[in-house]
Amino acid sequence: MATSALRSLWAEPRPTGAPEQGPRDWALVAALVGWSLGELVLRQDPAPRPLLLLYVLAVLGPLLWRRTHPLAAVAVSFGTLTILDVVRILTGSQGVLLDMNSMSAALILPYALFRWGSGREAAIGLGVILLWLPVTSTADPTGLVGTVEGYGLFLFAAALGAAVRYRAKSRVRDIDRAKAREREQLARELHDTVAHHVSGIAVQAQAGRAVAASHPERAVEALATIEDAATRTLTELRAIVGVLRASQDTGLAPQPGVAEVEQLATDGQARPCVEVALSGELDDLSPAVGAAIYRLAQESVTNARRHARHATQVTVAVTGDADRVRLTIEDDGSPAGGRAPAGYGLVGMRERASLLGGTFSAGPAAERGWRVEAVLPRTRRP
């Protein structure tokens, strides 16, 4: 398990969206260089001035590429520092070369390495830093406490960069999940509204074409029904587009509820005939529950019209009690092949019910036809 975790960290890619080098980076480096040069002029120690200048440039110069090339910046900076410290050890030069300003700047590099580098770059870069620390401790003896403090500071900077990186990654993942949920909700609404009316248009067009030659008046009635369904489809589409384009919260927009279920009933002339029966306690329902009841009934009626062969009647019953609402839809036809209709309808219906903490079932009825049943709590919110 540890081996797989190490492999996963080693294969970690670079995070996307790393800012490019800009004026702020140049301003930061210029300010730090000016500050360090001022300290270099005022310092009184035995360290040679050219060596101090090399130290400053080795630490501050690579900061320009800390985000776009973090490993290269760390390798150039700490590699140069390691070489300089080795030269100091061999020549016996004295004096602490890395002042507090340069030390603070050097801590930015391990932070950037773990914030913007890949897993492989972070591991290699950390090795370069850990190789430099004992060398500089030998060149400038600070004792055990100072050595431990040095390791702690650089490891803390690396851990901070990793923490910020994975926090940003988690935020991006949450945003992607929210977008996926919004897409699912939009797909469900489009299927339950627009697809419902388009299915009705297709059924009426088929019926009108079948009777156009023998009963022209019935074909005219079918065209009128198609016109009405097309008008409703355009209204639903405009409402959806309006919600998508709205810049303000649309949570208070009116949603269809149980009362609108009665609009699914037909006058008995079209086949199958749809009958709606509402009973029990249906007042004060949660808006989400009411909208779900309507959408479930709407989709079930659409499925019955499209897939129930030889169906003459569809019965929609909504019954409410103190704790829950029960929706039952039955038809007297026979589904094609004896199986559930294909598509995303049943998937979306099951999702609607489960999001509200309810149950959903669909399958052949005991005697004939297809039966859909959903039970939802009265006051549940998604």
Residue pairs with C-beta under 8 A, 6 or more apart in sequence:
8 119
9 119
9 123
10 119
10 120
10 123
11 119
11 120
12 118
12 119
12 120
12 122
13 118
13 119
14 116
14 117
14 118
14 121
15 115
15 116
15 165
15 168
15 169
18 67
18 68
18 116
19 67
20 67
20 68
21 64
21 65
21 67
21 68
25 63
25 64
26 64
28 63
29 60
29 61
29 63
29 64
32 60
32 63
32 101
32 105
33 56
33 57
33 60
35 101
36 56
36 60
36 99
36 101
36 102
37 53
37 56
39 99
39 101
40 49
40 52
40 53
40 56
43 52
43 99
45 94
45 95
45 96
46 93
46 94
46 95
47 93
47 94
47 95
47 96
47 97
48 93
51 84
51 88
51 93
51 97
52 97
54 80
54 84
55 81
55 84
55 97
55 98
55 102
56 102
58 76
58 77
58 80
58 81
58 84
59 77
59 81
59 98
59 102
59 105
59 106
60 102
60 105
61 76
61 77
62 72
62 73
62 74
62 76
62 77
62 109
63 73
63 105
63 108
63 109
64 73
65 72
65 73
66 73
66 108
66 109
66 112
66 113
66 116
67 112
67 115
67 116
68 116
70 109
70 112
70 113
70 115
70 116
70 117
70 121
70 125
71 113
71 117
71 121
71 124
71 125
73 109
73 112
73 113
74 109
74 110
74 113
74 125
74 128
74 129
75 124
75 125
75 128
77 106
77 109
78 106
78 109
78 128
78 129
78 131
78 132
79 128
79 132
81 98
81 132
81 136
82 128
82 131
82 132
82 135
82 136
84 97
85 132
85 135
85 136
85 138
85 139
86 135
87 93
88 97
88 139
89 135
89 138
89 139
93 139
95 140
96 140
97 140
98 106
98 136
98 140
103 153
107 153
107 154
107 157
108 157
109 129
110 125
110 126
110 129
110 154
110 155
110 157
110 158
110 161
111 157
111 158
111 160
111 161
112 161
113 121
113 122
113 125
113 126
113 158
113 161
114 122
114 126
114 158
114 159
114 160
114 161
114 162
114 165
115 161
115 162
115 164
115 165
116 165
117 125
122 158
122 162
126 158
129 154
129 158
130 151
130 154
133 147
133 150
133 151
133 154
134 147
136 150
137 146
137 147
137 150
142 150
184 351
186 240
186 244
187 344
187 348
188 295
188 348
188 351
188 352
189 240
190 240
191 299
191 344
191 345
191 348
192 295
192 298
192 299
192 348
193 236
193 240
193 295
193 298
194 233
194 236
194 237
194 240
195 302
196 298
196 299
196 301
196 302
197 229
197 230
197 232
197 233
197 236
198 229
198 233
199 302
199 305
199 306
200 225
200 229
200 302
200 305
201 226
201 229
201 230
201 233
203 305
203 306
204 222
204 223
204 225
204 226
204 229
204 270
205 222
205 226
207 218
207 222
207 270
208 218
208 219
208 222
208 223
208 226
209 219
211 218
211 219
211 222
212 219
221 269
225 270
243 250
243 253
255 287
255 288
255 290
255 291
256 290
256 291
256 294
256 295
257 285
257 287
257 290
257 291
257 293
257 294
258 278
258 282
258 285
258 290
258 293
258 294
258 318
258 320
258 325
260 294
261 276
261 278
261 293
261 294
261 297
261 316
261 318
262 276
262 278
264 274
264 276
264 297
264 298
264 301
264 316
265 274
265 275
265 276
265 316
266 273
266 274
271 311
271 312
272 304
272 305
272 308
272 311
272 312
272 313
272 314
272 331
272 332
272 333
273 312
273 313
273 314
274 301
274 313
274 314
274 316
275 313
275 314
275 315
275 316
276 297
276 316
276 317
276 318
277 315
277 316
277 317
277 318
278 318
279 317
279 318
279 319
279 320
280 318
280 319
280 320
280 321
280 325
281 320
281 321
281 322
282 318
282 320
282 325
284 378
285 293
285 320
285 325
285 378
285 379
286 378
286 379
286 380
286 381
288 356
288 380
288 381
288 382
289 325
289 356
289 376
289 377
289 378
289 379
289 380
292 352
292 353
292 356
292 358
292 374
292 376
293 318
293 325
293 327
293 374
293 376
295 349
295 352
296 327
296 329
296 349
296 352
296 353
296 360
296 372
296 374
297 316
297 318
297 327
297 329
299 345
299 348
299 349
300 314
300 316
300 329
300 349
300 372
301 314
301 316
301 329
302 345
303 341
303 345
303 346
303 370
303 372
304 311
304 314
304 329
304 331
304 333
304 370
305 311
305 314
306 341
307 335
307 336
307 341
307 370
308 314
308 331
308 332
308 333
308 334
308 335
308 369
308 370
309 333
309 334
309 335
309 336
310 333
310 334
311 331
311 332
311 333
311 334
311 369
312 332
312 333
313 331
313 332
314 329
314 330
314 331
315 328
315 329
315 330
315 331
316 327
316 328
316 329
317 326
317 327
317 328
317 329
318 325
318 326
318 327
318 328
319 325
319 326
319 328
320 326
320 378
322 378
323 377
323 378
324 358
324 375
324 376
324 377
324 378
325 375
325 376
325 377
325 378
326 373
326 374
326 375
327 372
327 373
327 374
327 375
327 376
328 371
328 372
328 373
329 371
329 372
329 373
330 365
330 369
330 370
330 371
330 372
331 369
331 370
332 368
332 369
333 368
333 369
333 370
334 368
334 369
335 341
335 364
335 370
338 364
340 346
340 362
340 363
346 362
349 360
349 362
349 372
349 374
350 360
352 360
353 359
353 360
353 374
353 375
353 376
354 360
355 382
356 376
356 377
356 380
356 381
356 382
357 376
357 377
357 380
358 374
358 375
358 376
358 377
358 380
359 374
359 375
360 372
360 373
360 374
361 372
361 373
361 374
362 370
362 371
362 372
362 373
363 370
363 371
364 370
364 371
365 371
